[in-house]
Amino acid sequence: MDSELSVWSLIANAGLLVQLVMLLLALASIISWALIFQRLQVFRKAKQAQLAFEERFWSGMDLGQLYRDVNANPTPFSGMEAVFRAGFKEFSRLRQQSRDADAVMEGAQRAMRVAFSREQERLEMHLPFLATVGSTSPYVGLFGTVWGIMNSFRGLAQAQQATLATVAPGISEALIATAMGLFAAIPAVIAYNRFASISDALLKNYETFAEEFSSILHRRVHNSEKTAVA
């Protein structure tokens, strides 16, 4: 490739505004890839933690012992563990203070909803940024391209001899901005769609678990109430 039309020389010779557009798109792409790898780790660990906790929860282990084991675990709670911990902690606390089964259940369910909301925020963190990069980068690149082509034709109007070789470098450097916009947008869109799907699946599992756990606590508190009455 001719050195005058190499990518780096075209970028170096581009106008200031086009260079700023390219820099912005390059930064957006770098940050997007960093967030993609970070989110991959988060979702992979969340899936593994969910499977491990579900296996322990449905193994028939005493809930009190499971709660103590979860609290003793030095690693951060997984999403499902956080819902379980919040619900069982509030359930145990309210049972010691009140004999009203409905009030106990309402408090436990409220605690689980709060834990669920926190996990939702954690799983969906940085996804709006990926969505923004995916939706706006092509337009930012297109803006740089239009501006670069405008400058090329302006220079062509002032040239004594108008040839394709005169405007080729300017148009080429302008088109690089479009290419960079697509390079930033495509991975961000793919990652956002994939991560949003994984997040929705995990949150549905957490929600289903919260309902099943509520049923277990409901039976426990009402059985205790019947025993106390008897």
N, C-alpha and C positions, 0 to 999 in steps of 0.2 A: 504494500500500500504506500502511496506517495506520502512522504512525511508531512507535506503541507495539508493533507486531508486526513491525517490520523486523528483518532478520537481525542486524544489529549491535547493536540495542537488546536483542534477546533474549539474545545472547551476553553483553552487559555486565551484564544483570540476572540471569544464571544463578547458581546456587549455586557456592560456591568449588570443591567437588569436581568438578562438571560443567565448570567453567572449566578446571581442571587437566587433565581428560580431553581437552577440546578443544585445549588448548595442546600436549599430548603428541602428539595426532593431527596437528596442524598442523606440528609439527617433524618428525614421521616422514614426512609428505608432502613437505615441502621437501627433506629429505635424500634421499628416494627419487628425486625428480625430478633433483636434482644428480647422483646416482650414475647415473641412466638416461642422461643426456646424456654423462657421462664414459665410461661403458661403450660407448655408441654410437661414440664416437671411437676407443676402443681396438680394438673389433672391426672397424671399418671399415679402420683402418690395418693390422691383422693380416691381413685378407683381401688387401689390396693388396700387402703385403710378401710374402705367400705366393705369389701369382701371379707377381710380379716375380722372386722367387728361383727358382721352378720353371722359369721360362723360361730363366734363365741356366744353371741346373744341367743341364737336358736339352738344351742347345744344343751340347753336345760340348766345352765349354771344359775345359781341363786342371784337374783338381781342386786341384792345388797353386796354380795361378794364381787360381782361384776363392777358395781359402782366404785368400790374400794380399789379394784385393780385399775380402773380407768383413771382415778385420781392419782394413783401411785405411779402411773406411766409418765416418765419425764418428757417424752416427746409431745408436741402439740396435738390436741385432739383432732381427730378427723371430723368431717361434717356430721356423720351419723352419731359418733361418740359425743359430740357437743350437744346434739339434740337430746340424746339419752341422759347425759349428765345433768343438763339444765332441768329436764322434766322430773327426773328421780330426786334431785336435790330439793326442788320446790315441793314435790309430793311428800317427801319425808318430813320436811319442815312444817308444812301445813297440817299434816296428820297429828303432830304433837301439839298443835295449837287449837285445832278445831275438830269437832265431830261431824261437821256438816260435809257430807260426801260430795255434794255438788260444788261447794266452795273449794274443796281440796282439788277436785278435778279441773275446775276452771283455772285455778292458779297454776297447776302443772301444765295445762295446755297453753296458757299464756306464756309461760317460761319457754316452752318448746317453740312457740311461734317466734319469740325474740331470737332464740338461738338459730332458728331456721333463716331468719332475715339476715343475721350476721354472716352465715355461711353463704347465702345468696350474694351478698356484697363481695365476699372474698373470692368466690368463683367467677363473678362477672367483672372483677377488677381489670382494668386496662382494655377490656373489649370495646368500649366506646372509642378509644383512641384508634384501634385497628379499623373500626368501621369508618371513622372520619378519614383516615389515610386512604382507605380503599375507595371511598366515594369522591374525595376531592383531589387526589393526586393527578388523575388524568386531566382535570380541568386546569390545574396549576401548570402542568406541563404544556398543555395546549396554549395557555396564555403566553408562556415563554416562546413557544413556536411562532405564534402570531406576531409577537413583538419583534422577534428576530427576522422573520420574513419581511415585515414592514420596513425594517432598517435596510434589509438587502435591496428591496425595490427602490427605496429612497436613494441609496447609493448608486443603483443602476440608472436612475434618472439623471444623475449628475455626471455619469461616465460619458466620455466621448465616444467610446466604441462599446456597444451593448452586446455582450456574448454570454453564453451559458457559463463559461469559465469565470466570468466576473461575479455572478451571483451564486455559483455553486457552493463556495465555502460558507457564505452567510446562511443559505438555506439548510445546508448540512448541519451547521451548529445549532440552528433553530430546531431541527427535527430531533436532535439529541435530547432536547428538553421533553418532547413528547415520549420518546423511548424511556427516559428516566421516570416520567410520570407513570407509565404502564408498569415499569419494573417495580416501583414502590407499591402500586395499587394491587396488582394481581396476587402476590403472596398475602397481603393484608386481608383481602376479601376472602380468599380461600381459608386462611387461618380463622378469621372471624366466624365464618359459617360453621366450620368444624368445631371450634371451641364453644360456640353458642349451642350447638347440638349436644355436645358432651355435657355442658353445664345444665341444660334442661333435663337430660336423662338422670344426672346425679340428683338434682333437686327434686325430681319426681320420686326417686327412690327414698330420699330423706322424708318427703311428705308422706309417702306410703308407710314408712317405718313409724313416723310420729303418730299416725292414725292407729296402727296396730299396737304400738306401745300404750297409747291412750286406752285402748280396749282392755289391755292387760291390767293397767292401773285401775281402771273402772271396776273390773271384776274384783280386784283385790280390796279396794276400799269399801265396796258394797258388801262383800263377804264378811269383812271385819265388822261392818255396821250391824249385819244380821246376827253375827256371833255375840256382839255386845248386847243387843236387845234380848237375845235368848238367855 
